[in-house]
Amino acid sequence: MRKNKLKKIFSEGKAVINGWLQIPNSFSAEVMAHQNWDSLTIDMQHGVVDYPNALQMLQAISTTDVVPMARVNWNEPGQIMKILDAGSYGVICPMVSNRKEAEKFVKACMYPPKGYRSYGPIRGLLYGGPDYGKYANDEILKFAMIETKEALDNLDPIMSTPGLNGIYIGPADLSLAIGEEPSFDKPEGDKVYDTIMKILEHAKKNNIIAGIHNMKADYADKMIKKGFQLVTVGSDQRFMSAGAKEAVGKFKDIKSKETKGY
């Protein structure tokens, strides 16, 4: 089976730089895949991506050695199994709030006897190789999102779940969970920042990978220095919007100066 290169990066104590795909298009996914990310995650929760889109995006990512992952929209076994069958090498599951939900998620990702994933990796065999079924349990990465008030009261029970590789922080929902406005890249001393550091501390204690969503590269670098080993920077939609806004803004500024006779 094709090895999951992210596991090697993690084992060496290094950080994975993850990109985020919200645009439901195979060509934009292919363009992103050629930008030297370690992994790309297809967002099936808050993006506008459905399963047929995701399948084509996975095929596009496969033109490179970037590791394909997906965030599903809920802890629903059928959806988790289906995106794995399509060739995703990692799953990020939202709103995992307790040990029972964490176990349900992990078992949906694993074939018996460790889990209850149904066998039918139609594209997984093409991407992973003919021995996919034998080694998939070892190569597929499983990340539970910590973003609810209940989860904050169950950090160790969640993080000690057998088979769980790591946790992933969605700062916006985490902010809401502790009574703050949804936001990202919070400064030191902020209530959300302190909560993030608490989650990170528990991840280190339980010897699992900690991941976090960031808006800017310099903040992601700061999180790596704190101990996060999976950092997401922006998204395809945000990169396109920011690039277009910057270009248009420069032209608008030039036109304004010409009008004023500068």
Order of alpha helices (4+ residues) and beta strands (2+ residues): alpha-beta-alpha-beta-alpha-beta-alpha-beta-alpha-alpha-alpha-beta-alpha-alpha-beta-alpha-alpha-beta-alpha-beta-alpha
